[in-house]
């Protein structure tokens, strides 16, 4: 199987990586605070396929205050970005009661309703206000 990272643009280091990750989110109409990253090692993006990968020094847990939702980001996060959507997402889990089901699909509703939808492999779908994921939340 071909390497999904082939032909990708790669940015190394926290500053460059974070800027690049935010620019990818912005370009695809996704909330800029969706991936609260810490200690970014590398961010890569393959424009032709939409494949994106993010490597961090360690796993990060973040609570989105507006919706009181705890989310865990693995040291490696991968997925495919398209307009208003990230699919086949790996490395992101949202706390649901006592469980941490993996989030594998994120879609910003289009036409815009101000809502963003998260789906897990477990069949759980949650809808939240987009502003909960604005930069700095």
C-alpha positions as CSV (number, residue, x, y, z in Angstrom):
1,X,0.0,0.0,0.0
2,X,1.3,3.5,-0.9
3,X,2.4,5.8,1.9
4,X,-0.4,8.3,2.6
5,X,2.2,10.9,3.5
6,X,3.8,10.8,0.0
7,X,3.9,14.2,-1.6
8,X,3.0,16.0,1.6
9,X,4.0,19.4,2.8
10,X,5.7,19.0,6.2
11,X,6.3,21.6,8.9
12,X,8.6,20.8,11.8
13,X,8.5,22.3,15.3
14,X,5.8,23.8,17.5
15,X,5.5,27.3,16.0
16,X,5.6,26.3,12.3
17,X,3.5,23.2,12.9
18,X,0.8,25.0,14.8
19,X,0.6,27.8,12.2
20,X,0.3,25.2,9.4
21,X,-2.4,23.2,11.3
22,X,-4.5,26.3,11.8
23,X,-4.1,27.3,8.2
24,X,-5.3,23.9,7.1
25,X,-8.4,24.2,9.4
26,X,-9.1,27.8,8.1
27,X,-8.7,26.8,4.5
28,X,-11.3,24.0,4.9
29,X,-13.8,26.1,6.9
30,X,-13.2,24.3,10.2
31,X,-13.1,25.9,13.6
32,X,-9.6,27.1,14.5
33,X,-9.7,25.8,18.1
34,X,-10.7,22.2,17.0
35,X,-7.2,20.9,17.6
36,X,-5.7,22.4,20.8
37,X,-2.2,21.3,20.2
38,X,0.8,21.3,22.6
39,X,4.5,20.5,21.8
40,X,3.9,20.0,18.1
41,X,6.7,18.0,16.5
42,X,5.5,17.8,13.0
43,X,2.4,18.6,10.9
44,X,2.0,17.3,7.4
45,X,-0.6,17.7,4.7
46,X,-1.1,16.1,1.3
47,X,-3.2,18.6,-0.8
48,X,-4.2,16.0,-3.5
49,X,-5.8,13.5,-1.0
50,X,-6.5,15.8,2.0
51,X,-4.5,13.5,4.3
52,X,-3.2,15.3,7.3
53,X,-1.0,14.1,10.2
54,X,0.0,15.8,13.4
55,X,2.7,14.5,15.7
56,X,2.9,15.9,19.2
57,X,5.5,15.2,21.9
58,X,2.9,13.6,24.1
59,X,-0.9,12.9,24.4
60,X,-2.9,16.0,25.4
61,X,-6.2,16.3,27.2
62,X,-8.3,19.5,26.7
63,X,-11.6,20.6,28.1
64,X,-13.8,22.7,25.9
65,X,-15.2,25.0,28.6
66,X,-18.3,26.2,26.7
67,X,-19.7,22.6,26.3
68,X,-17.8,21.1,29.3
69,X,-16.4,18.4,27.1
70,X,-13.1,16.7,27.8
71,X,-11.2,15.5,24.7
72,X,-8.0,13.5,24.4
73,X,-5.5,14.0,21.6
74,X,-3.0,11.2,21.0
75,X,0.7,11.9,20.2
76,X,-0.3,11.1,16.6
77,X,-3.4,12.3,15.0
78,X,-4.3,11.5,11.4
79,X,-7.3,12.0,9.1
80,X,-8.6,13.3,5.8
81,X,-9.6,16.9,5.5
82,X,-12.1,18.2,3.0
83,X,-14.4,21.3,2.9
84,X,-16.1,21.6,6.4
85,X,-15.2,18.0,7.3
86,X,-12.5,15.7,8.8
87,X,-13.1,12.0,8.1
88,X,-11.3,8.8,9.0
89,X,-9.9,10.7,12.0
90,X,-7.6,8.7,14.3
91,X,-6.1,9.8,17.6
92,X,-9.0,11.9,19.0
93,X,-11.3,10.7,21.7
94,X,-14.1,12.6,23.5
95,X,-15.2,11.6,27.0
96,X,-18.7,10.3,27.1
97,X,-19.8,9.4,30.7
98,X,-17.1,6.9,31.7
99,X,-16.0,6.0,28.2
100,X,-13.6,7.5,25.7
101,X,-15.1,6.6,22.3
102,X,-12.8,7.5,19.4
103,X,-14.1,10.4,17.2
104,X,-13.8,9.5,13.6
105,X,-15.8,12.1,11.7
106,X,-16.2,15.8,12.3
107,X,-18.6,17.9,10.0
108,X,-19.4,21.6,10.1
109,X,-23.0,21.8,9.0
110,X,-23.4,23.4,5.5
111,X,-25.3,25.6,4.8
112,X,-24.0,27.0,8.1
113,X,-26.3,26.5,11.1
114,X,-23.6,27.4,13.6
115,X,-23.4,23.6,14.5
116,X,-20.6,21.1,14.3
117,X,-21.3,17.3,14.4
118,X,-19.0,14.6,15.8
119,X,-19.4,10.9,15.0
120,X,-17.7,8.0,16.7
121,X,-17.1,4.5,15.5
122,X,-19.4,3.4,18.4
123,X,-22.3,5.1,16.5
124,X,-22.5,8.0,18.9
125,X,-23.3,11.4,17.2
126,X,-23.0,14.7,19.1
127,X,-23.8,18.1,17.8
128,X,-22.4,21.3,19.4
129,X,-22.2,25.0,18.7
130,X,-19.3,25.8,16.4
131,X,-18.2,28.7,18.7
132,X,-17.3,26.1,21.4
133,X,-14.3,25.3,19.2
134,X,-13.2,28.8,18.3
135,X,-9.5,29.6,18.7
136,X,-8.6,30.2,22.4
137,X,-11.5,28.2,23.9
